[in-house]
């Protein structure tokens, strides 16, 4: 169903199962013991069709998930996709036409819109950030600042918009942040314990470490044993110096306090990645409606 690229060797969760559980929970909270408005005025055998109307320019995402929403609620519903995930859409476009029982059309409308509007908003925002970095080597990363229960869909939307997924959760990558380093008693202790743990558990995970100063960068360089260095709240000037100091020995990621207006300057420093929490934590949904036709 979904095209999420979970290439990490230790990722063994069933993505389809997670999405199915989300859909089931969403129907349970919305419909409860019955959509009494629809049941009281729409005959059980009445048939009709509705169209997904785009009301705002942006990037469409969530079409494949919408198809799954319809299928899971009522397998007899027929979906004609006119515009697919990742396409740039304009106000007035019709993305899909769905035919089936009118009761089913009405009861699936809100969940389908909630998902497609949010995913399209994320994809639209991501595409905007990606275009801002065109001509540089820097890739835009998402974060774990996602809506509880919707992470898989939101990270899929980032990919549809042209962005790159960071770790999916706490299980598929080691990220030694400032609190880990401080509680462990320093960079050296944190990295050493990390390798001891991975060896003991038989795990093969990439290791990233967050640094706050040039001294911490040097300590990481002296210690080694990581894959990526995250430059936390560095200015543009200090980021340029840090990239030169690391010298390509490890991947670099800029994070913290970076906005749409400043991210190009960070990218031109030569960092490999810029992580942007705003892609998922404060995005506006793309306006659309599901109307009878």
C-alpha positions as CSV (number, residue, x, y, z in Angstrom):
1,X,0.0,0.0,0.0
2,X,2.5,2.6,1.1
3,X,5.9,3.3,-0.4
4,X,7.8,4.0,2.8
5,X,11.5,3.1,2.3
6,X,12.3,1.3,5.6
7,X,15.7,0.1,4.5
8,X,17.1,-0.1,8.0
9,X,18.1,-3.7,8.7
10,X,16.5,-3.9,12.1
11,X,13.2,-2.4,11.1
12,X,10.7,-5.3,11.4
13,X,7.4,-3.6,12.1
14,X,4.5,-4.4,9.8
15,X,3.7,-0.9,8.4
16,X,0.4,-2.0,6.9
17,X,-0.7,-3.4,10.2
18,X,0.1,-0.1,11.9
19,X,-1.9,1.9,9.3
20,X,-4.8,-0.5,9.6
21,X,-4.9,-0.1,13.4
22,X,-4.8,3.7,12.9
23,X,-7.8,3.5,10.5
24,X,-9.7,1.2,12.9
25,X,-9.1,3.5,15.8
26,X,-10.1,6.5,13.8
27,X,-13.4,5.0,12.7
28,X,-14.1,3.9,16.3
29,X,-13.7,7.4,17.7
30,X,-15.7,9.0,14.8
31,X,-18.5,6.6,14.2
32,X,-18.9,5.0,17.7
33,X,-22.2,3.0,17.8
34,X,-23.3,4.5,14.5
35,X,-23.5,7.6,12.2
36,X,-27.1,8.3,13.2
37,X,-27.4,11.3,10.9
38,X,-26.6,9.2,7.9
39,X,-28.5,6.2,9.0
40,X,-31.7,8.2,9.7
41,X,-32.0,9.8,6.2
42,X,-30.1,7.7,3.7
43,X,-31.6,4.4,2.5
44,X,-29.2,1.4,2.9
45,X,-29.2,0.5,-0.8
46,X,-28.8,4.1,-2.1
47,X,-25.8,4.5,-4.4
48,X,-23.8,7.6,-5.4
49,X,-20.5,9.1,-6.1
50,X,-18.3,11.9,-4.6
51,X,-15.2,13.7,-5.9
52,X,-12.2,14.9,-4.0
53,X,-11.9,18.6,-4.9
54,X,-8.7,20.5,-4.4
55,X,-9.3,24.0,-3.1
56,X,-5.7,25.2,-2.7
57,X,-2.5,24.9,-4.7
58,X,0.0,22.4,-3.3
59,X,1.4,18.9,-3.4
60,X,-1.0,16.0,-3.2
61,X,-0.3,13.2,-0.7
62,X,-2.4,10.5,1.0
63,X,-4.2,9.1,-2.1
64,X,-3.0,5.6,-1.5
65,X,-3.9,5.8,2.2
66,X,-7.4,7.2,1.2
67,X,-7.9,4.1,-1.0
68,X,-7.1,1.9,2.0
69,X,-9.6,3.9,4.1
70,X,-12.4,3.2,1.6
71,X,-11.4,-0.4,1.1
72,X,-11.2,-1.1,4.8
73,X,-14.6,0.4,5.5
74,X,-16.5,-1.0,2.5
75,X,-14.6,-3.1,-0.1
76,X,-17.4,-2.5,-2.7
77,X,-16.4,1.2,-3.0
78,X,-14.8,2.0,-6.4
79,X,-12.0,4.6,-6.5
80,X,-11.0,6.3,-9.7
81,X,-7.7,8.1,-9.1
82,X,-7.2,11.1,-11.4
83,X,-4.2,12.6,-9.7
84,X,-1.6,10.6,-7.8
85,X,0.6,11.2,-4.8
86,X,3.4,13.7,-5.3
87,X,1.7,15.6,-8.1
88,X,1.5,19.4,-7.8
89,X,-2.2,20.4,-7.8
90,X,-4.1,23.6,-8.4
91,X,-7.3,24.9,-7.0
92,X,-10.2,23.3,-8.8
93,X,-8.5,20.0,-9.6
94,X,-10.3,16.8,-9.0
95,X,-8.0,14.2,-7.5
96,X,-10.4,11.2,-7.4
97,X,-13.9,10.1,-7.9
98,X,-15.4,7.5,-5.5
99,X,-18.5,5.4,-6.3
100,X,-20.5,3.3,-3.9
101,X,-23.1,3.2,-1.2
102,X,-23.9,6.8,-0.1
103,X,-23.8,5.7,3.5
104,X,-20.2,4.6,3.0
105,X,-19.3,7.8,1.2
106,X,-20.6,9.9,4.0
107,X,-19.1,7.8,6.8
108,X,-15.6,7.7,5.3
109,X,-15.5,11.4,4.2
110,X,-14.0,12.9,7.4
111,X,-11.3,10.4,8.0
112,X,-10.2,10.4,4.4
113,X,-10.1,14.2,4.4
114,X,-8.2,14.4,7.8
115,X,-5.5,12.1,6.4
116,X,-5.2,13.6,2.9
117,X,-5.3,17.2,4.0
118,X,-2.6,16.7,6.6
119,X,-0.4,14.6,4.4
120,X,-0.8,17.0,1.6
121,X,0.1,19.9,3.9
122,X,3.3,18.2,5.0
123,X,4.2,17.2,1.4
124,X,3.6,20.8,0.3
125,X,5.7,22.3,3.0
126,X,8.5,19.7,2.4
127,X,8.5,20.5,-1.4
128,X,8.9,24.2,-0.6
129,X,11.9,23.5,1.6
130,X,13.5,21.1,-0.9
131,X,13.2,23.6,-3.7
132,X,14.9,26.2,-1.4
133,X,18.0,23.9,-1.3
134,X,18.1,23.1,-5.1
135,X,21.7,23.3,-6.3
136,X,23.2,22.3,-3.0
137,X,24.1,18.8,-1.8
138,X,22.0,19.2,1.4
139,X,18.9,17.1,2.0
140,X,16.0,18.0,4.2
141,X,15.3,15.7,7.1
142,X,12.1,15.3,9.2
143,X,12.2,14.6,12.9
144,X,10.2,12.7,15.6
145,X,8.0,15.7,16.2
146,X,5.0,14.0,14.8
147,X,1.3,13.5,15.6
148,X,1.0,10.5,18.0
149,X,-0.2,7.5,16.0
150,X,0.3,9.2,12.6
151,X,4.1,9.1,12.3
152,X,4.2,6.6,9.5
153,X,1.8,8.6,7.4
154,X,3.5,11.9,8.2
155,X,6.9,10.6,7.3
156,X,5.6,9.1,4.1
157,X,4.2,12.6,3.3
158,X,7.7,14.0,3.8
159,X,9.1,11.6,1.3
160,X,6.3,12.3,-1.2
161,X,7.3,16.0,-0.9
162,X,10.9,15.1,-1.8
163,X,12.3,15.1,1.7
164,X,14.3,12.4,3.5
165,X,13.3,10.5,6.6
166,X,15.5,10.7,9.7
167,X,15.1,7.8,12.1
168,X,11.6,6.5,12.4
169,X,11.7,6.0,16.1
170,X,14.0,5.3,19.0
171,X,14.7,1.8,17.7
172,X,16.3,2.2,14.3
173,X,19.2,4.5,14.9
174,X,21.4,5.6,17.8
175,X,21.2,9.4,18.4
176,X,23.3,10.5,21.3
177,X,21.8,13.9,22.2
178,X,23.0,16.4,24.8
179,X,21.1,14.8,27.6
180,X,22.5,11.3,26.8
181,X,26.0,12.7,26.7
182,X,25.6,14.7,30.0
183,X,24.0,11.8,31.9
184,X,26.6,9.4,30.5
185,X,29.4,11.6,31.9
186,X,30.7,12.9,28.6
187,X,31.2,12.2,24.9
188,X,33.8,9.5,25.3
189,X,31.7,7.5,27.8
190,X,28.6,7.9,25.7
191,X,30.2,6.6,22.5
192,X,32.1,3.8,24.3
193,X,28.9,2.5,26.0
194,X,27.1,2.8,22.8
195,X,29.5,0.4,21.0
196,X,29.5,-2.0,24.0
197,X,25.7,-2.1,24.0
198,X,25.4,-2.7,20.2
199,X,28.0,-5.5,20.4
200,X,26.3,-7.2,23.3
201,X,22.9,-7.0,21.6
202,X,24.2,-8.0,18.2
203,X,22.8,-4.8,16.6
204,X,24.0,-2.9,13.6
205,X,22.7,0.6,13.9
206,X,24.1,3.9,12.6
207,X,25.4,6.3,15.3
208,X,24.8,10.0,15.3
209,X,26.0,12.4,18.1
210,X,24.9,15.9,18.9
211,X,27.6,18.5,19.6
212,X,27.2,22.0,21.0
213,X,30.8,23.4,20.8
214,X,34.0,23.2,18.8
215,X,35.6,21.4,21.8
216,X,32.9,18.7,21.6
217,X,33.5,18.3,17.9
218,X,37.2,17.8,18.6
219,X,36.4,15.2,21.2
220,X,34.2,13.3,18.8
221,X,37.0,13.4,16.2
222,X,39.5,12.1,18.7
223,X,37.2,9.4,19.9
224,X,35.7,8.3,16.5
225,X,33.2,5.6,16.1
226,X,30.2,7.6,14.8
227,X,28.5,8.0,11.4
228,X,27.1,11.5,11.7
229,X,27.7,14.7,13.7
230,X,24.7,16.9,14.5
231,X,25.6,20.6,14.9
232,X,23.1,21.9,17.4
233,X,22.2,25.6,17.3
234,X,25.4,26.6,15.5
235,X,25.4,30.0,13.7
236,X,26.0,30.0,9.9
237,X,29.6,31.2,10.4
238,X,30.3,28.5,13.1
239,X,28.7,25.8,10.9
240,X,31.1,26.7,8.1
241,X,34.0,26.3,10.4
242,X,32.6,23.1,11.9
243,X,32.2,21.5,8.4
244,X,35.8,22.4,7.6
245,X,37.0,21.0,10.9
246,X,35.2,17.7,10.3
247,X,36.6,17.6,6.8
248,X,34.2,15.0,5.4
249,X,35.2,12.4,7.9
250,X,31.6,12.0,9.0
251,X,28.2,13.1,7.7
252,X,27.1,16.4,9.1
253,X,23.6,17.6,10.1
254,X,22.5,21.1,11.1
255,X,19.7,21.4,13.6
256,X,18.1,24.0,15.9
257,X,16.9,27.5,15.2
258,X,17.0,27.1,11.4
259,X,14.2,28.7,9.4
260,X,13.1,28.6,5.8
261,X,14.8,32.0,5.3
262,X,18.1,30.9,6.8
263,X,18.4,27.3,5.7
264,X,20.0,28.1,2.3
265,X,22.9,29.8,4.1
266,X,23.4,26.7,6.2
267,X,23.3,24.4,3.2
268,X,25.9,26.5,1.5
269,X,28.2,25.7,4.4
270,X,28.4,22.2,3.0
271,X,26.3,20.2,5.6
272,X,24.8,17.0,4.4
273,X,21.5,17.4,6.1
274,X,19.3,20.0,7.7
275,X,16.6,18.6,10.1
276,X,13.3,20.6,10.2
277,X,10.8,19.9,12.9
278,X,8.3,22.3,11.3
279,X,7.7,19.8,8.5
280,X,5.4,17.8,10.7
281,X,4.8,19.6,14.1
282,X,3.1,22.8,12.9
283,X,2.0,22.3,9.4
284,X,-1.3,23.6,7.9
285,X,-3.5,21.1,6.1
286,X,-4.1,21.6,2.3
287,X,-7.7,22.7,1.7
288,X,-9.9,20.2,-0.1
289,X,-13.4,18.8,0.1
290,X,-15.3,15.6,-0.7
291,X,-18.6,16.5,-2.5
292,X,-21.4,14.7,-4.2
293,X,-21.2,14.7,-8.0
